[in-house]
Amino acid sequence: MSIKIIGKDLPNMPWEERKGPSDGLPVWRYSANPIIGWNPTPSTARIFNSAVLPYKDGFVGVFRADSKHINPSLHVGYSKDAIHWEFEDTPISWVDEDGNPYNHEIHSYDPRLIELEGKYYIIWCVDFAGCPTIGLGYTEDFKKFVRLENPFIPFNRNGVLFPRKVNDKYLMLSRPSDSGHTPFGDIFLTESPDLKYWGKHRLVMKSGLNWWQETKIGAGPAPIETDKGWLMFYHGVITNCNGYVYSFGAALLDKDEPSKVLLRTEDYILTPQENYETNGFVPNVCFPCATLCDAKTGRIAIYYGAADTYTAIAFTTIDELYEFMLTHNKLGKGDSEAVK
Ligand code: BMA
């Protein structure tokens, strides 16, 4: 029953053991949550749904910041301990592949940050002809940011790149959407030989398995490679009388054919419960966009946006999570097949 993270050791990642009795779920919250509160920089009101990575002798992040006129944009931040962050007040400026300025978009949100073949790729939701789709770009130094072609036409959100090629192809998870608050959504996988041309689409998982993930689901952080397959955290949404509630769960995807689901948590592993999750700009949202992991100990820190207002951390270990996934596994129709 043992499972191993395939990746680097990260002994300086944030970590805290579970305090108090278990609530029956494999994930526990950092006791000093939230780590980022209101008005984090002069021009921004809220930082949430953001992505972090180890960088040099500390950490770097690409953060979704909503300005004081409520416009979402991407900002760089640095930290020594991945808990206390310093942010740039000015949003990222992009150039195209020829070096010309490329800042067409009005809205930029929900970034994922992935180290792939020595570059740092950013995948986020962006305007394309005024409609939401997935944006893709990279940086090598967090100073110059290069925009690549948009992988998909609208409408799409929650694009997540795998951290390495699988069968010599780049892989991207995404969730086709509408132009607004999208009352539906399933997770798909698409491949590319060159990060420019995307195709060979496969369904990964559908919403509707049970109520916490009834309305829509979307991939969260970059999948984590293990010797048993790819660990994917994902958000699931229920619509109740007061609106949407965003929880998150976990799935294990086949190592060589990641559109096949091996395990999927029947229960959520984290749901809005604490004050900073249930109260804020959009109450009842827990939205994971990044993890930090230590391969040696199996520790995982999950970075999630809380109530579209705060950034928070939850912890688990690969062993505890895997055991929960084995004992609380429920697959949906078609999950374990390659559905075209
Ligand atoms: C989604 C995205 C997320 C947000 C969520 C809840 O559509 O816009 O950025 O956290 O709604 O408001």
Residues whose N, C-alpha, C, O or C-beta is under 5 A from the ligand:
A	BS01	BMA	N49 D110 V282 V285 F287 D308
